[in-house]
Amino acid sequence: MKTNNADISNESQCELAAGVLKQAAQDLRRFHGATSKIERELYFDAYRWLTADEFSWPFSFLNVCQALNLAPESVRHELMSDLSLGIFGYWTRRCARAARQLRLCLSQLFVSEADNEATNTAVPEVAASSIAI
């Protein structure tokens, strides 16, 4: 199976956009209470990137959100609220999100497994009735 170069390029851009957003989120959390000049600069660079309303740079915050199909204001609100939580609150929120995702994944798995079992048991009956005709 050959893949289209445009698909690879688009996928690569999305991965890069996700990486840029993740790095900004890490810098905001890690250097929120920074005391050294370099760490404060890293924090303010990430903060300015997050709060800028521009499309001029290919990986500006708004372009990254557009590439990832995310609502910019929601992402901003989430990242800024993570800063006000502190480390314990941040990890509590993150674990709760992971637990919700796991629960959703498991429920989808069990639903699809139950559907497969129902389909597998119904198929032989249909096949047997068609043979009798």
TIVO-2410 file (N, C-alpha, C; in nm, 3 decimals):
# residues 133
REC num residu      c1      c2      c3 atome chaine
REC   1      M   0.084  -0.117   0.000     N      A
REC   1      M   0.000   0.000   0.000    CA      A
REC   1      M   0.089   0.123   0.000     C      A
REC   2      K   0.072   0.205  -0.101     N      A
REC   2      K   0.150   0.328  -0.109    CA      A
REC   2      K   0.073   0.442  -0.044     C      A
REC   3      T   0.145   0.527   0.028     N      A
REC   3      T   0.082   0.642   0.088    CA      A
REC   3      T   0.116   0.766   0.008     C      A
REC   4      N   0.027   0.858   0.008     N      A
REC   4      N   0.045   0.983  -0.063    CA      A
REC   4      N   0.140   1.073   0.015     C      A
REC   5      N   0.233   1.138  -0.055     N      A
REC   5      N   0.327   1.228   0.013    CA      A
REC   5      N   0.256   1.343   0.082     C      A
REC   6      A   0.142   1.386   0.026     N      A
REC   6      A   0.065   1.493   0.090    CA      A
REC   6      A   0.011   1.447   0.224     C      A
REC   7      D  -0.032   1.319   0.232     N      A
REC   7      D  -0.081   1.265   0.358    CA      A
REC   7      D   0.030   1.259   0.462     C      A
REC   8      I   0.149   1.215   0.419     N      A
REC   8      I   0.263   1.207   0.510    CA      A
REC   8      I   0.300   1.347   0.557     C      A
REC   9      S   0.302   1.442   0.465     N      A
REC   9      S   0.336   1.579   0.501    CA      A
REC   9      S   0.234   1.637   0.598     C      A
REC  10      N   0.105   1.615   0.573     N      A
REC  10      N   0.001   1.665   0.661    CA      A
REC  10      N   0.010   1.599   0.798     C      A
REC  11      E   0.035   1.469   0.800     N      A
REC  11      E   0.050   1.397   0.927    CA      A
REC  11      E   0.171   1.449   1.003     C      A
REC  12      S   0.281   1.472   0.934     N      A
REC  12      S   0.402   1.524   0.997    CA      A
REC  12      S   0.379   1.663   1.055     C      A
REC  13      Q   0.306   1.746   0.981     N      A
REC  13      Q   0.275   1.880   1.030    CA      A
REC  13      Q   0.189   1.873   1.155     C      A
REC  14      C   0.094   1.782   1.158     N      A
REC  14      C   0.009   1.767   1.277    CA      A
REC  14      C   0.091   1.719   1.396     C      A
REC  15      E   0.182   1.626   1.372     N      A
REC  15      E   0.268   1.578   1.481    CA      A
REC  15      E   0.357   1.690   1.533     C      A
REC  16      L   0.410   1.770   1.442     N      A
REC  16      L   0.494   1.882   1.484    CA      A
REC  16      L   0.411   1.985   1.560     C      A
REC  17      A   0.291   2.013   1.511     N      A
REC  17      A   0.203   2.108   1.580    CA      A
REC  17      A   0.171   2.060   1.721     C      A
REC  18      A   0.142   1.931   1.734     N      A
REC  18      A   0.113   1.875   1.867    CA      A
REC  18      A   0.236   1.885   1.957     C      A
REC  19      G   0.354   1.863   1.901     N      A
REC  19      G   0.477   1.875   1.979    CA      A
REC  19      G   0.502   2.017   2.026     C      A
REC  20      V   0.474   2.115   1.940     N      A
REC  20      V   0.491   2.256   1.977    CA      A
REC  20      V   0.396   2.291   2.091     C      A
REC  21      L   0.272   2.248   2.081     N      A
REC  21      L   0.174   2.276   2.186    CA      A
REC  21      L   0.213   2.209   2.317     C      A
REC  22      K   0.258   2.085   2.308     N      A
REC  22      K   0.300   2.011   2.429    CA      A
REC  22      K   0.419   2.079   2.496     C      A
REC  23      Q   0.517   2.123   2.415     N      A
REC  23      Q   0.634   2.190   2.472    CA      A
REC  23      Q   0.597   2.321   2.540     C      A
REC  24      A   0.506   2.396   2.479     N      A
REC  24      A   0.462   2.521   2.540    CA      A
REC  24      A   0.392   2.494   2.673     C      A
REC  25      A   0.308   2.391   2.677     N      A
REC  25      A   0.239   2.356   2.801    CA      A
REC  25      A   0.338   2.315   2.909     C      A
REC  26      Q   0.439   2.238   2.871     N      A
REC  26      Q   0.542   2.197   2.968    CA      A
REC  26      Q   0.620   2.318   3.018     C      A
REC  27      D   0.657   2.408   2.928     N      A
REC  27      D   0.732   2.527   2.969    CA      A
REC  27      D   0.650   2.615   3.061     C      A
REC  28      L   0.522   2.628   3.033     N      A
REC  28      L   0.436   2.709   3.121    CA      A
REC  28      L   0.429   2.650   3.261     C      A
REC  29      R   0.414   2.519   3.270     N      A
REC  29      R   0.407   2.455   3.402    CA      A
REC  29      R   0.541   2.455   3.472     C      A
REC  30      R   0.644   2.413   3.401     N      A
REC  30      R   0.776   2.396   3.462    CA      A
REC  30      R   0.835   2.528   3.510     C      A
REC  31      F   0.816   2.633   3.434     N      A
REC  31      F   0.882   2.760   3.465    CA      A
REC  31      F   0.787   2.866   3.518     C      A
REC  32      H   0.671   2.824   3.567     N      A
REC  32      H   0.572   2.919   3.618    CA      A
REC  32      H   0.627   3.002   3.734     C      A
REC  33      G   0.693   2.940   3.824     N      A
REC  33      G   0.748   3.013   3.938    CA      A
REC  33      G   0.899   3.029   3.928     C      A
REC  34      A   0.948   3.045   3.807     N      A
REC  34      A   1.092   3.048   3.784    CA      A
REC  34      A   1.159   3.168   3.849     C      A
REC  35      T   1.283   3.147   3.892     N      A
REC  35      T   1.359   3.256   3.953    CA      A
REC  35      T   1.478   3.298   3.868     C      A
REC  36      S   1.530   3.208   3.786     N      A
REC  36      S   1.645   3.245   3.704    CA      A
REC  36      S   1.597   3.318   3.578     C      A
REC  37      K   1.684   3.397   3.522     N      A
REC  37      K   1.650   3.477   3.405    CA      A
REC  37      K   1.614   3.389   3.286     C      A
REC  38      I   1.690   3.285   3.262     N      A
REC  38      I   1.666   3.197   3.147    CA      A
REC  38      I   1.531   3.127   3.162     C      A
REC  39      E   1.501   3.077   3.280     N      A
REC  39      E   1.374   3.008   3.302    CA      A
REC  39      E   1.257   3.104   3.288     C      A
REC  40      R   1.272   3.228   3.337     N      A
REC  40      R   1.165   3.328   3.319    CA      A
REC  40      R   1.143   3.358   3.172     C      A
REC  41      E   1.251   3.364   3.094     N      A
REC  41      E   1.239   3.388   2.950    CA      A
REC  41      E   1.165   3.274   2.881     C      A
REC  42      L   1.195   3.151   2.921     N      A
REC  42      L   1.125   3.036   2.864    CA      A
REC  42      L   0.976   3.042   2.896     C      A
REC  43      Y   0.945   3.079   3.019     N      A
REC  43      Y   0.804   3.091   3.059    CA      A
REC  43      Y   0.735   3.200   2.977     C      A
REC  44      F   0.796   3.319   2.969     N      A
REC  44      F   0.732   3.429   2.897    CA      A
REC  44      F   0.725   3.405   2.747     C      A
REC  45      D   0.821   3.333   2.691     N      A
REC  45      D   0.811   3.296   2.549    CA      A
REC  45      D   0.688   3.208   2.526     C      A
REC  46      A   0.670   3.108   2.611     N      A
REC  46      A   0.554   3.020   2.598    CA      A
REC  46      A   0.425   3.097   2.623     C      A
REC  47      Y   0.426   3.186   2.722     N      A
REC  47      Y   0.307   3.265   2.754    CA      A
REC  47      Y   0.270   3.358   2.638     C      A
REC  48      R   0.369   3.427   2.581     N      A
REC  48      R   0.342   3.515   2.467    CA      A
REC  48      R   0.291   3.436   2.348     C      A
REC  49      W   0.349   3.319   2.324     N      A
REC  49      W   0.304   3.235   2.213    CA      A
REC  49      W   0.158   3.195   2.234     C      A
REC  50      L   0.124   3.157   2.357     N      A
REC  50      L  -0.012   3.113   2.390    CA      A
REC  50      L  -0.114   3.226   2.377     C      A
REC  51      T  -0.076   3.346   2.410     N      A
REC  51      T  -0.171   3.457   2.412    CA      A
REC  51      T  -0.173   3.538   2.283     C      A
REC  52      A  -0.083   3.510   2.190     N      A
REC  52      A  -0.077   3.586   2.065    CA      A
REC  52      A  -0.194   3.548   1.973     C      A
REC  53      D  -0.254   3.649   1.912     N      A
REC  53      D  -0.362   3.628   1.816    CA      A
REC  53      D  -0.311   3.661   1.676     C      A
REC  54      E  -0.227   3.573   1.624     N      A
REC  54      E  -0.170   3.597   1.492    CA      A
REC  54      E  -0.163   3.468   1.413     C      A
REC  55      F  -0.164   3.483   1.281     N      A
REC  55      F  -0.153   3.370   1.190    CA      A
REC  55      F  -0.027   3.379   1.104     C      A
REC  56      S   0.059   3.478   1.129     N      A
REC  56      S   0.172   3.503   1.040    CA      A
REC  56      S   0.278   3.393   1.044     C      A
REC  57      W   0.301   3.334   1.159     N      A
REC  57      W   0.401   3.228   1.170    CA      A
REC  57      W   0.332   3.094   1.148     C      A
REC  58      P   0.390   3.003   1.069     N      A
REC  58      P   0.321   2.876   1.041    CA      A
REC  58      P   0.283   2.796   1.166     C      A
REC  59      F   0.363   2.805   1.272     N      A
REC  59      F   0.330   2.732   1.393    CA      A
REC  59      F   0.294   2.828   1.507     C      A
REC  60      S   0.223   2.934   1.472     N      A
REC  60      S   0.169   3.021   1.576    CA      A
REC  60      S   0.061   2.943   1.651     C      A
REC  61      F   0.023   2.991   1.767     N      A
REC  61      F  -0.075   2.921   1.849    CA      A
REC  61      F  -0.204   2.897   1.772     C      A
REC  62      L  -0.254   2.999   1.704     N      A
REC  62      L  -0.379   2.985   1.630    CA      A
REC  62      L  -0.367   2.884   1.516     C      A
REC  63      N  -0.254   2.884   1.446     N      A
REC  63      N  -0.233   2.786   1.339    CA      A
REC  63      N  -0.220   2.645   1.393     C      A
REC  64      V  -0.154   2.630   1.507     N      A
REC  64      V  -0.141   2.498   1.570    CA      A
REC  64      V  -0.279   2.445   1.609     C      A
REC  65      C  -0.360   2.531   1.669     N      A
REC  65      C  -0.495   2.489   1.708    CA      A
REC  65      C  -0.578   2.451   1.585     C      A
REC  66      Q  -0.563   2.528   1.479     N      A
REC  66      Q  -0.636   2.498   1.356    CA      A
REC  66      Q  -0.590   2.363   1.298     C      A
REC  67      A  -0.461   2.338   1.298     N      A
REC  67      A  -0.408   2.212   1.244    CA      A
REC  67      A  -0.456   2.092   1.325     C      A
REC  68      L  -0.474   2.111   1.455     N      A
REC  68      L  -0.515   2.003   1.544    CA      A
REC  68      L  -0.666   1.999   1.568     C      A
REC  69      N  -0.740   2.087   1.500     N      A
REC  69      N  -0.886   2.097   1.515    CA      A
REC  69      N  -0.926   2.122   1.661     C      A
REC  70      L  -0.857   2.216   1.725     N      A
REC  70      L  -0.886   2.253   1.863    CA      A
REC  70      L  -0.937   2.396   1.868     C      A
REC  71      A  -1.022   2.423   1.964     N      A
REC  71      A  -1.072   2.559   1.984    CA      A
REC  71      A  -0.967   2.637   2.064     C      A
REC  72      P  -0.909   2.743   2.007     N      A
REC  72      P  -0.801   2.816   2.074    CA      A
REC  72      P  -0.837   2.866   2.213     C      A
REC  73      E  -0.956   2.921   2.230     N      A
REC  73      E  -0.993   2.974   2.361    CA      A
REC  73      E  -1.005   2.864   2.465     C      A
REC  74      S  -1.052   2.748   2.424     N      A
REC  74      S  -1.061   2.635   2.518    CA      A
REC  74      S  -0.922   2.588   2.561     C      A
REC  75      V  -0.831   2.580   2.465     N      A
REC  75      V  -0.695   2.537   2.496    CA      A
REC  75      V  -0.629   2.640   2.587     C      A
REC  76      R  -0.644   2.767   2.555     N      A
REC  76      R  -0.588   2.872   2.641    CA      A
REC  76      R  -0.642   2.862   2.782     C      A
REC  77      H  -0.772   2.848   2.792     N      A
REC  77      H  -0.835   2.841   2.925    CA      A
REC  77      H  -0.783   2.721   3.003     C      A
REC  78      E  -0.773   2.607   2.936     N      A
REC  78      E  -0.725   2.486   3.003    CA      A
REC  78      E  -0.581   2.501   3.050     C      A
REC  79      L  -0.494   2.554   2.964     N      A
REC  79      L  -0.353   2.569   3.002    CA      A
REC  79      L  -0.336   2.672   3.113     C      A
REC  80      M  -0.411   2.780   3.105     N      A
REC  80      M  -0.399   2.882   3.210    CA      A
REC  80      M  -0.457   2.833   3.342     C      A
REC  81      S  -0.565   2.756   3.337     N      A
REC  81      S  -0.621   2.704   3.462    CA      A
REC  81      S  -0.529   2.599   3.523     C      A
REC  82      D  -0.456   2.524   3.439     N      A
REC  82      D  -0.358   2.429   3.491    CA      A
REC  82      D  -0.250   2.501   3.572     C      A
REC  83      L  -0.214   2.623   3.529     N      A
REC  83      L  -0.111   2.699   3.600    CA      A
REC  83      L  -0.156   2.738   3.740     C      A
REC  84      S  -0.284   2.771   3.754     N      A
REC  84      S  -0.332   2.816   3.884    CA      A
REC  84      S  -0.354   2.701   3.982     C      A
REC  85      L  -0.354   2.577   3.934     N      A
REC  85      L  -0.380   2.463   4.021    CA      A
REC  85      L  -0.262   2.425   4.110     C      A
REC  86      G  -0.143   2.449   4.064     N      A
REC  86      G  -0.027   2.398   4.134    CA      A
REC  86      G   0.000   2.255   4.091     C      A
REC  87      I   0.107   2.198   4.139     N      A
REC  87      I   0.149   2.066   4.093    CA      A
REC  87      I   0.051   1.957   4.134     C      A
REC  88      F   0.000   1.959   4.257     N      A
REC  88      F  -0.092   1.855   4.302    CA      A
REC  88      F  -0.223   1.862   4.224     C      A
REC  89      G  -0.277   1.980   4.210     N      A
REC  89      G  -0.401   1.997   4.135    CA      A
REC  89      G  -0.386   1.959   3.989     C      A
REC  90      Y  -0.271   1.993   3.933     N      A
REC  90      Y  -0.245   1.958   3.793    CA      A
REC  90      Y  -0.246   1.807   3.774     C      A
REC  91      W  -0.174   1.734   3.859     N      A
REC  91      W  -0.167   1.589   3.845    CA      A
REC  91      W  -0.300   1.524   3.878     C      A
REC  92      T  -0.376   1.581   3.970     N      A
REC  92      T  -0.509   1.528   3.999    CA      A
REC  92      T  -0.598   1.541   3.876     C      A
REC  93      R  -0.595   1.657   3.812     N      A
REC  93      R  -0.675   1.679   3.691    CA      A
REC  93      R  -0.629   1.586   3.579     C      A
REC  94      R  -0.499   1.572   3.565     N      A
REC  94      R  -0.446   1.488   3.457    CA      A
REC  94      R  -0.484   1.342   3.478     C      A
REC  95      C  -0.477   1.294   3.601     N      A
REC  95      C  -0.516   1.156   3.629    CA      A
REC  95      C  -0.666   1.135   3.606     C      A
REC  96      A  -0.746   1.235   3.641     N      A
REC  96      A  -0.890   1.224   3.617    CA      A
REC  96      A  -0.919   1.216   3.468     C      A
REC  97      R  -0.848   1.295   3.388     N      A
REC  97      R  -0.866   1.288   3.242    CA      A
REC  97      R  -0.827   1.150   3.190     C      A
REC  98      A  -0.716   1.098   3.238     N      A
REC  98      A  -0.670   0.966   3.194    CA      A
REC  98      A  -0.771   0.858   3.233     C      A
REC  99      A  -0.827   0.869   3.352     N      A
REC  99      A  -0.927   0.772   3.397    CA      A
REC  99      A  -1.052   0.778   3.309     C      A
REC 100      R  -1.095   0.898   3.273     N      A
REC 100      R  -1.212   0.912   3.184    CA      A
REC 100      R  -1.184   0.851   3.048     C      A
REC 101      Q  -1.064   0.876   2.995     N      A
REC 101      Q  -1.029   0.820   2.864    CA      A
REC 101      Q  -1.022   0.668   2.869     C      A
REC 102      L  -0.967   0.615   2.975     N      A
REC 102      L  -0.959   0.470   2.991    CA      A
REC 102      L  -1.098   0.410   3.001     C      A
REC 103      R  -1.186   0.472   3.078     N      A
REC 103      R  -1.323   0.423   3.093    CA      A
REC 103      R  -1.394   0.425   2.957     C      A
REC 104      L  -1.377   0.533   2.880     N      A
REC 104      L  -1.438   0.542   2.748    CA      A
REC 104      L  -1.383   0.434   2.655     C      A
REC 105      C  -1.253   0.415   2.657     N      A
REC 105      C  -1.189   0.314   2.572    CA      A
REC 105      C  -1.240   0.175   2.607     C      A
REC 106      L  -1.245   0.144   2.735     N      A
REC 106      L  -1.292   0.012   2.778    CA      A
REC 106      L  -1.439  -0.009   2.744     C      A
REC 107      S  -1.522   0.093   2.762     N      A
REC 107      S  -1.663   0.077   2.729    CA      A
REC 107      S  -1.681   0.055   2.580     C      A
REC 108      Q  -1.604   0.124   2.496     N      A
REC 108      Q  -1.612   0.102   2.352    CA      A
REC 108      Q  -1.565  -0.038   2.316     C      A
REC 109      L  -1.463  -0.086   2.384     N      A
REC 109      L  -1.411  -0.220   2.359    CA      A
REC 109      L  -1.516  -0.325   2.391     C      A
REC 110      F  -1.582  -0.312   2.508     N      A
REC 110      F  -1.682  -0.410   2.546    CA      A
REC 110      F  -1.806  -0.402   2.458     C      A
REC 111      V  -1.844  -0.284   2.415     N      A
REC 111      V  -1.959  -0.271   2.326    CA      A
REC 111      V  -1.928  -0.336   2.192     C      A
REC 112      S  -1.810  -0.309   2.136     N      A
REC 112      S  -1.775  -0.368   2.007    CA      A
REC 112      S  -1.759  -0.520   2.019     C      A
REC 113      E  -1.708  -0.567   2.133     N      A
REC 113      E  -1.694  -0.711   2.154    CA      A
REC 113      E  -1.831  -0.777   2.165     C      A
REC 114      A  -1.924  -0.712   2.234     N      A
REC 114      A  -2.060  -0.766   2.245    CA      A
REC 114      A  -2.129  -0.767   2.109     C      A
REC 115      D  -2.106  -0.663   2.029     N      A
REC 115      D  -2.163  -0.659   1.894    CA      A
REC 115      D  -2.106  -0.771   1.808     C      A
REC 116      N  -1.975  -0.797   1.819     N      A
REC 116      N  -1.912  -0.906   1.744    CA      A
REC 116      N  -1.968  -1.041   1.784     C      A
REC 117      E  -1.990  -1.063   1.913     N      A
REC 117      E  -2.045  -1.189   1.960    CA      A
REC 117      E  -2.187  -1.207   1.908     C      A
REC 118      A  -2.267  -1.100   1.910     N      A
REC 118      A  -2.404  -1.108   1.860    CA      A
REC 118      A  -2.404  -1.138   1.711     C      A
REC 119      T  -2.313  -1.078   1.637     N      A
REC 119      T  -2.303  -1.101   1.493    CA      A
REC 119      T  -2.258  -1.243   1.465     C      A
REC 120      N  -2.160  -1.291   1.539     N      A
REC 120      N  -2.108  -1.426   1.517    CA      A
REC 120      N  -2.212  -1.534   1.547     C      A
REC 121      T  -2.295  -1.514   1.646     N      A
REC 121      T  -2.396  -1.613   1.678    CA      A
REC 121      T  -2.513  -1.607   1.581     C      A
REC 122      A  -2.542  -1.492   1.525     N      A
REC 122      A  -2.653  -1.477   1.432    CA      A
REC 122      A  -2.617  -1.526   1.293     C      A
REC 123      V  -2.493  -1.516   1.254     N      A
REC 123      V  -2.450  -1.554   1.119    CA      A
REC 123      V  -2.471  -1.702   1.091     C      A
REC 124      P  -2.430  -1.795   1.179     N      A
REC 124      P  -2.451  -1.937   1.148    CA      A
REC 124      P  -2.598  -1.973   1.133     C      A
REC 125      E  -2.688  -1.911   1.211     N      A
REC 125      E  -2.830  -1.941   1.200    CA      A
REC 125      E  -2.882  -1.899   1.063     C      A
REC 126      V  -2.841  -1.783   1.015     N      A
REC 126      V  -2.882  -1.734   0.885    CA      A
REC 126      V  -2.828  -1.827   0.777     C      A
REC 127      A  -2.703  -1.868   0.790     N      A
REC 127      A  -2.642  -1.957   0.691    CA      A
REC 127      A  -2.712  -2.091   0.689     C      A
REC 128      A  -2.749  -2.144   0.803     N      A
REC 128      A  -2.818  -2.274   0.810    CA      A
REC 128      A  -2.956  -2.265   0.746     C      A
REC 129      S  -3.026  -2.155   0.768     N      A
REC 129      S  -3.159  -2.140   0.709    CA      A
REC 129      S  -3.152  -2.122   0.559     C      A
REC 130      S  -3.045  -2.061   0.508     N      A
REC 130      S  -3.034  -2.044   0.365    CA      A
REC 130      S  -2.999  -2.176   0.295     C      A
REC 131      I  -2.933  -2.265   0.366     N      A
REC 131      I  -2.901  -2.395   0.308    CA      A
REC 131      I  -3.025  -2.480   0.295     C      A
REC 132      A  -3.117  -2.468   0.390     N      A
REC 132      A  -3.237  -2.550   0.390    CA      A
REC 132      A  -3.330  -2.512   0.275     C      A
REC 133      I  -3.316  -2.393   0.223     N      A
REC 133      I  -3.405  -2.347   0.114    CA      A
REC 133      I  -3.365  -2.410  -0.011     C      A
***
